[in-house]
Amino acid sequence: MKSVSGNLTRILFIGDSITDCNRRTTNQPLGNGYVQLVADMLKIYHPERPLEVVNRGIAGNTMEDLRSRWTDHALCEKPDWIVLKVGINDCNRYEVDPATNVLQSPESYAKILDQIIELTCRHLPATRFLLVSPFYLSLDDDLPDSYRARIRESVKLYVSASGASAEKHGTDFLDLNAAFAELMHHIKPSDLADDGVHPNTSGHLFIATRIYVRLRELLGL
């Protein structure tokens, strides 16, 4: 694939707090989570390849928030690849108050994601996507009315919407929710994230490894 930015391949990560990971409050433009780890792995294992990683995650963002800043924070970067991971805030807000948070419904999530991909294809036809599913780190299903049990079920709708959009547009898709579910057969959820949402260092390393392996394949590294 010919790079949009010449010989340099620019990879843009965009999403919510899991992507942000303090990039805006510390002197770390890539944050201190999985994005920095992916950048480190690309640099160490492929020093011959000119790669640039950009982080535009913002804590608290939903898919609607991404739509509202897409031109400024995505299109203006002219990336060759966009790694998009968002959805847990959509899931939480809609589950807690669906009447107020209509734009965060699974249907709106899917619709806005389609709009974002279509807009990008019009303006940057050579840019490619890796859609990364939202996830929730919990095994709670014994008490079906508990918050964690409800979110655990609800997030599957957003995972499905992301996967369906990837299939519709022929983009690449990474199901992190399924990957974490498999990992939690062997590791307690609390060893990955106390609150079920924000990974600790082990959780970020798992995300980074999965994304790095997929990018390595997609970039032909």
N, C-alpha and C positions, 0 to 999 in steps of 0.2 A: 504494500500500500504506500503510495506517495504521501509524504508528510505534508500537512497543511502549512507547517512552519518551516519548510525547507528540510535541511538535514537533521535538524533537531526534532525529536518526538516529544510533544508536550502532553502530559497526562493530567487531567483535571479531576480532582475528587470534590464532590459536592454533596451536602446532606445536612444532618442535624448535629446534636452535641457529640455523638459518637465519632463523627468525622472532625468536627471542630476541635474537640479535645484540648481546650485552652490555648488555641493558636492566637486568639485575639487578646488574651490577657497576660501572656508571657512572651519573652523574646524568642519564640519558636514559631516561625511562619507556617510550619507543617503540623504544629501541635505536638503533643507528647503521647499519641496513640498509634493506631494502626497505619495511618497515612505516613507518618515518619518512618515506621518500620518497613513499609513497602518501599519507600524511597531508599532506605539504607540497603535493603536486599538488592534492589536494582543496581545501585551504585557499586556494591561490593562484588556481586556475581557477574555483572555485565559492564565492566569499566570501559570497554571498547565502544559501547553504544551511547551516543549522545541523547540522554533522556532528561527531561525536566518534569518535576512533579509540583503541582500547584494545589493548595488546599483552600476551598471556599465553603467549608462547612460553617454553619451558624447554629448554635445551641437553640433548641426549642422550635426549629423550623418544621413545617409541614410541607406537603407537596404544593399547596397553594402558595406558601411563602417562597418556594423555589420558583414558581411561575412568576411571581411578582418581581423577582430580581434576576431572571434568567438572562436577559440581554446583557446587563451590566456585569454579572459575575460568571457567566458561562460563554456566551457568544463573543464577548469582547476579548476573552482570553485566546480565542482561536485555537482551541485544543485539537489534537489529533484523536485523543481518546477521552471520553467522559465516563468516570466511574460514579454512578448515582446510587446513593443508599439513603433512603428516607422512608418513614412510614409509622414508626412507633408512636410519634406524637399524634398523628392522624388517628391511629387506633385508640389511643388513650382518651383523647378528647371526644371522639364520637361515642365511645362506650359509656363515658361518664354523662354526656349531655347531647344526645343526637339531635334534638330540636334546635339547639343553638349552633351546633357545629356541623351544619349540612355539608359544607365544603370539605369536611374531613371524612365523609362517608367512603366506603370502599368504591362505590360507583364514581364519586367525584374524583377520588384518588386516581382511578384508572383513566378517566376522561382527561384530567389535567396532564397526566404522564404522557398520554398520546399527543396532546397539544405540544408539549415540550419537545418530544422527539420529532414531530412533524416540522415545527419551527426550525429546529436545528438542522434538519435535512435540507430545508430550503436555503438557509443562509450558509451552512458549512457542509456541503454534500459529501465531503471526504471524511468528515468526523464520524467516528464510530463509538458506540455505547457498550459499556458493561453495566447492566442493571443488577444491583445487589439487593436481595430481599431484606426487608426488616426482619427482626427476630425478637423473641422474648425468652429469657432464660429462666424457666420455671417448669416444674413437673407437677404442679398442683392441679389435681382433678378430683380429689376426694371430697372437697366441699364445693359443689358446682356453683354456688352463689357467691363465692369469695371473689375478690377483685382479681387476684392472680389467675384463677381458673377462667374467669371471663375474658381477660386479656389474652391468655394463652390460646383460647379458641378464636377470638376475634382477629388476632394478628394473621391467622391463616388466610383470611379473606384478602388481606393486603399482599400477602405473599403470592397468592393465586393471581391477583390483578397484575402484579409486576411481571410474573411469568407469562401471563397471557399477552401483555403488551409487548414483551420481548419477542414472542412467537409471531405476533401480528406484524411487527416492523422488521423482523429478521435480525434483531440485535442479540447480543450474548447475555446470558442470565446465570447468576450464581445464587443458589438457594441456601443462604446462610442459616435460615431457620431449621431446615432439615439437617444441615451439617452439625449445628449445635445440638439438635435433638439426639443425633447419633452419639456425639461426644458425651452427653449427659447420661448415657448408659454406664459410663465408667467414672465420670467426675461429677460431684455434686454441683447443682446450680450456684450455690453460694460460693463455690471455689472459682467461679467465673464472673459473677456479678451479684453483689449483695441485694440490689434493688430489682434485679431481673432485667434491667435496661442498660445500665452503664457498665461495660466490661472493666475488669481489673487488668493488670498487666498480662495475665495468662489469657484472658479473653481477647485482648487486643492482638496478642501474638497469634492466636488461632485465626482471627479475621485476616490479619496481614499475610499469614502463610497461604491461606486459601486464595486470596486475591492475587498475591505474587505468582503463585503457580498458574492461575488462569491467565494473567497478563503475559507471563513468559510464553505460554502457548499461542496466545493471540498475536503477540508481537514477533513471534518466530525467533525468540532469543535462545 
